[in-house]
């Protein structure tokens, strides 16, 4: 059963303990044990409710208990009810997707902060500056690509996105992907993105353990920073 910010819940369940004389009963949700009260006035089926009937419902908190304010029959839905059921299902999927993305965004922010903390503590400040700038650039690239996708305009190539992630901009991409819900589904892209992350981290660790090589790389980083600016 899914909750919204308004306090309403949308879910599926089965009617139980229906009292036809008094015109009320309860819904046993598919995912919880808490029974939800509903009155006949909330029922939008083709006839009278009956025990065992499968329903979709919209519920809210009424004092200490949950009360269904809309109940739609799944057994013999009318055309209008089917449309309402599909709307509820779309809303449920959207909320579930939002919940997943929210957690992923939260952990992405943690990963972003942890990586830049490591760079700040153990690596040259120049590398910190380059990665921060690349992350900002790549974040903007994702924003532009998202807008282009919505407006049917020319898109940024995936090769460009992966290249900037590989050379240090992946933290910005990590935030953008889950903040914008962009480039999170296509398996090939996701796998390639995480490969660029691993390669970049491996290269940074390798450089930090080889001072001479890191020293030789600093002029390149300086030129790269000047080019980006």
Phi, psi and omega per residue, in radians:
X1 nan 2.359 -3.033
X2 -1.896 2.466 3.126
X3 -1.863 2.595 3.027
X4 -1.945 2.998 -3.115
X5 -1.161 -0.383 -3.125
X6 -1.395 -0.128 -3.110
X7 1.677 -0.130 3.100
X8 -1.344 2.649 3.089
X9 -2.190 2.460 3.111
X10 -2.088 2.370 -3.135
X11 -2.954 -3.086 3.098
X12 -2.069 2.673 3.121
X13 -2.975 -2.970 -3.114
X14 -2.239 2.375 3.124
X15 -1.216 2.361 3.085
X16 -2.457 2.748 3.099
X17 0.895 0.765 3.128
X18 -1.342 2.245 3.113
X19 -1.908 1.740 -3.032
X20 -1.209 -0.552 -3.127
X21 -1.178 -0.690 -3.100
X22 -1.632 -0.199 3.037
X23 1.302 0.592 3.051
X24 -2.610 2.874 3.118
X25 -2.916 -2.794 -3.086
X26 -2.368 2.767 3.070
X27 -2.036 2.269 3.046
X28 -1.712 1.854 -3.099
X29 -1.093 2.688 -3.108
X30 -1.200 -0.514 -2.981
X31 -1.906 -0.103 -3.140
X32 -2.374 2.935 3.125
X33 -1.651 -0.234 -3.093
X34 -1.243 2.111 3.110
X35 -1.403 2.475 -3.062
X36 -1.969 2.188 -3.122
X37 -1.262 2.527 2.951
X38 -2.603 2.637 3.130
X39 -1.819 2.731 -3.127
X40 -0.975 -0.530 -3.111
X41 -1.148 -0.354 3.138
X42 -1.546 -0.172 -3.037
X43 -1.470 2.270 -3.133
X44 -2.122 0.778 3.086
X45 -1.608 -3.094 -3.104
X46 -1.441 -0.116 -3.122
X47 -2.748 -2.491 3.104
X48 -1.547 2.527 3.065
X49 -1.102 2.733 3.088
X50 -2.572 2.657 3.124
X51 -1.015 2.407 3.116
X52 1.550 -0.102 -3.133
X53 -1.303 2.332 3.133
X54 -1.453 2.397 -3.072
X55 -2.469 2.747 2.833
X56 -1.755 2.603 -3.119
X57 -2.549 2.733 2.982
X58 -2.103 2.142 -3.049
X59 -2.177 2.792 3.053
X60 -2.482 2.863 3.123
X61 -1.359 2.210 3.100
X62 -2.159 1.567 -3.036
X63 1.252 -2.119 -3.103
X64 -1.626 -0.085 -3.072
X65 -2.179 2.875 3.035
X66 -1.573 2.441 3.128
X67 -2.255 2.252 3.106
X68 -1.385 2.242 3.138
X69 -1.785 -0.282 3.026
X70 -2.470 2.287 3.128
X71 -2.325 2.149 -3.109
X72 -2.045 2.257 3.130
X73 -1.246 2.383 3.043
X74 -1.640 -0.285 -3.007
X75 -1.327 -0.834 -3.132
X76 -2.376 1.136 -3.071
X77 -1.311 2.522 3.034
X78 -1.370 3.046 3.136
X79 -1.055 -0.748 3.131
X80 -1.139 -0.684 3.122
X81 -1.171 -0.663 3.094
X82 -1.051 -0.708 3.113
X83 -1.119 -0.709 3.124
X84 -1.180 -0.682 3.110
X85 -1.109 -0.775 3.112
X86 -1.076 -0.650 3.111
X87 -1.117 -0.741 3.107
X88 -1.105 -0.744 -3.126
X89 -1.111 -0.732 3.104
X90 -1.090 -0.705 3.133
X91 -1.131 -0.692 3.113
X92 -1.107 -0.814 -3.135
X93 -1.093 -0.695 3.137
X94 -1.122 -0.721 3.132
X95 -1.179 -0.701 3.105
X96 -1.105 -0.737 3.115
X97 -1.130 -0.719 3.115
X98 -1.096 -0.709 3.136
X99 -1.110 -0.756 3.120
X100 -1.110 -0.764 -3.129
X101 -1.159 -0.610 3.142
X102 -1.088 -0.765 3.106
X103 -1.156 -0.721 3.138
X104 -1.145 -0.666 3.096
X105 -1.138 -0.703 3.123
X106 -1.032 -0.847 -3.136
X107 -1.230 -0.495 3.076
X108 -1.153 -0.707 3.098
X109 -1.116 -0.715 3.091
X110 -1.081 -0.778 3.130
X111 -1.109 -0.703 3.102
X112 -1.026 -0.882 -3.115
X113 -1.128 -0.723 -3.116
X114 -1.128 -0.741 -3.112
X115 -1.134 -0.774 -3.130
X116 -1.242 -0.475 3.036
X117 -1.157 -0.728 3.114
X118 -1.108 -0.772 3.129
X119 -1.078 -0.776 -3.099
X120 -1.109 -0.597 -3.054
X121 -1.501 -0.618 -2.941
X122 -2.107 -0.066 -3.077
X123 -2.252 2.893 -3.107
X124 -1.055 2.540 3.139
X125 -1.067 -0.507 3.130
X126 -1.089 -0.703 3.102
X127 -1.118 -0.676 3.083
X128 -1.040 -0.802 -3.114
X129 -1.129 -0.735 -3.131
X130 -1.133 -0.820 -3.124
X131 -1.133 -0.667 3.127
X132 -1.120 -0.757 -3.136
X133 -1.191 -0.721 3.107
X134 -1.115 -0.655 3.112
X135 -1.122 -0.719 3.112
X136 -1.130 -0.771 3.136
X137 -1.073 -0.796 -3.099
X138 -1.199 -0.615 3.066
X139 -1.034 -0.802 3.126
X140 -1.114 -0.667 3.106
X141 -1.074 -0.701 3.098
X142 -1.149 -0.725 3.103
X143 -1.043 -0.817 -3.136
X144 -1.121 -0.680 -3.138
X145 -1.197 -0.651 3.089
X146 -1.095 -0.810 3.132
X147 -1.113 -0.674 3.119
X148 -1.123 -0.686 3.129
X149 -1.125 -0.694 -3.133
X150 -1.223 -0.554 -3.063
X151 -1.741 0.035 3.131
X152 1.202 0.551 -3.113
X153 -1.759 -3.139 -3.114
X154 -1.118 2.267 -3.038
X155 -1.635 2.726 2.980
X156 -1.330 2.361 -3.097
X157 -1.189 2.569 3.116
X158 -1.118 -0.558 3.122
X159 -1.072 -0.692 3.104
X160 -1.146 -0.770 3.132
X161 -1.067 -0.749 3.135
X162 -1.191 -0.645 -3.130
X163 -1.105 -0.816 -3.139
X164 -1.170 -0.547 3.056
X165 -1.173 -0.716 -3.095
X166 -1.123 -0.677 -3.070
X167 -1.521 0.068 3.003
X168 2.343 -0.062 -3.075
X169 -1.610 0.110 -3.063
X170 -1.028 -0.561 3.109
X171 -1.056 -0.678 3.098
X172 -1.160 -0.662 3.105
X173 -1.166 -0.667 -3.129
X174 -1.057 -0.759 3.110
X175 -1.178 -0.791 -3.067
X176 -1.109 -0.691 -3.068
X177 -1.034 -0.743 -3.080
X178 -1.596 -0.434 3.072
X179 -1.245 -0.644 -3.088
X180 -1.728 -0.123 -3.015
X181 0.938 0.938 -3.046
X182 -2.276 2.336 3.132
X183 1.060 0.730 -3.129
X184 -1.976 -0.079 -3.016
X185 -1.905 -0.779 -3.061
X186 -1.079 1.991 -3.005
X187 -1.030 -0.796 -3.106
X188 -1.045 -0.745 -3.141
X189 -1.160 -0.784 -3.105
X190 -1.066 -0.778 3.140
X191 -1.094 -0.793 3.138
X192 -1.097 -0.693 3.118
X193 -1.036 -0.828 -3.106
X194 -1.198 -0.481 3.034
X195 -1.138 -0.735 3.108
X196 -1.117 -0.632 3.111
X197 -1.116 -0.843 -3.129
X198 -1.088 -0.755 -3.127
X199 -1.136 -0.707 -3.141
X200 -1.158 -0.766 3.118
X201 -1.122 -0.729 3.124
X202 -1.084 -0.734 3.130
X203 -1.133 -0.716 3.134
X204 -1.119 -0.741 3.121
X205 -1.142 -0.731 3.133
X206 -1.075 -0.770 3.131
X207 -1.116 -0.691 -3.109
X208 -1.171 -0.398 3.137
X209 -1.689 0.032 3.107
X210 -2.293 1.451 -3.031
X211 -0.942 -0.693 -3.097
X212 -1.150 -0.771 3.117
X213 -1.135 -0.681 3.105
X214 -1.099 -0.700 3.116
X215 -1.112 -0.668 3.118
X216 -1.226 -0.419 -3.103
X217 -1.461 -0.376 -3.060
X218 -1.014 -0.730 3.096
X219 -1.029 -0.671 3.106
X220 -1.112 -0.717 3.139
X221 -1.129 -0.678 3.111
X222 -1.096 -0.774 3.119
X223 -1.132 -0.680 3.115
X224 -1.100 -0.740 3.129
X225 -1.090 -0.737 3.112
X226 -1.108 -0.678 -3.138
X227 -1.141 -0.743 -3.131
X228 -1.167 -0.606 3.140
X229 -1.397 nan nan
